[in-house]
């Protein structure tokens, strides 16, 4: 009899990084349960992309949870603070940007952990990266290790000897390397969404997320299949 | 000029423990920002009690956030699994009960942390207790220490040298000791709600929360001012 695939929870925003992580987890043989969040983000078109990707890629479950992050405040992604545009890559790579959402990855991971415990999944995958987003404290390997330790003390499964493992396969990869990996795994990047400040379904091409994405495709020697505003002009 | 009171975030369910913690934090001189959650709990009457207590006690802010814990499932508190009744105290004190909500304290603390970061509050208070609820993995001191470590690595404030401190003043206290503390601090326990399975505004008197509460009042030599179902019969 064939062994049942182990279950994993995958944090999926519908962006380039998390979609690559999903393809990686599926290639590793996991039965994937994808978790997305509606948290008052400007770019909520990404949730439609996440749902479409889940259908196309054949995941086990896709759950979209509502979060009240806008009530907590403090970020350009969930408020009227303008999203920065046309920043130099050197500016993007240093400091903590206004698009930092306080506690966001901690809140996302806390929900992933709760769902993993209910599903009996021991593995959690997420697309955080310490290269392009060095300024986000919740994208660093030492944060992730501390989260795993806390998770294994604070849950029934972890405290009863079934520890959770957190996987961040993109942690040390450049955007170009991520795109090369996803391309090998057959990811349809035209179906992903990265822009912080889209106009309808079109990416702005000027926010930090767009600039890092375009640089990554350029460095990988590939063309980004996503649709950008300027193409329509 | 008088120094401004330091800000704290207090997790407030409207129950006996968290209301005692709020009174303690106020007595310690903190300007308190109380955080409650609407998470599909059966006992959502506690949110009304929390709001009333915040008004009476003069807190700085009270924020009620919506959480989708019911969508995650796995607990008698957010599902159709029956709440256990009439258990012996020895049964309540061992093992993890069906009222355990996977990841609940982790999710609550993650939001408290995000809000604390936005408010510039360095202190977070919560009413967890390792004596009566020894079976809950997320009520243990070692869990709390691991959460604080993770929090200080995963947030802007923590990583920039303004660490968060988590306070669980009830951790080692019996229910009777908690009630004695709150009584000294002037807590109106008639305005608090503990029951997991209330009938309207009346506590059932038979779930684990009611049984621990009634035992605590008895051991403190006090009468519980809360209203219970049997009184109406």
Interface residues (C-beta under 8 A of the other chain):
Chain A: X63 X65 X66 X67 X68 X69 X71 X72 X73 X74 X96 X100 X101 X102 X103 X104 X105 X106 X107 X109 X110 X111 X113 X114 X115 X117 X118 X137 X138 X140 X142 X143 X146 X147 X149 X150 X151 X153 X154 X155 X156 X158 X159
Chain B: X63 X65 X66 X67 X68 X69 X71 X72 X73 X74 X96 X100 X101 X102 X103 X104 X105 X106 X107 X109 X110 X111 X113 X114 X115 X117 X118 X137 X138 X140 X142 X143 X146 X147 X149 X150 X151 X153 X154 X155 X156 X158 X159
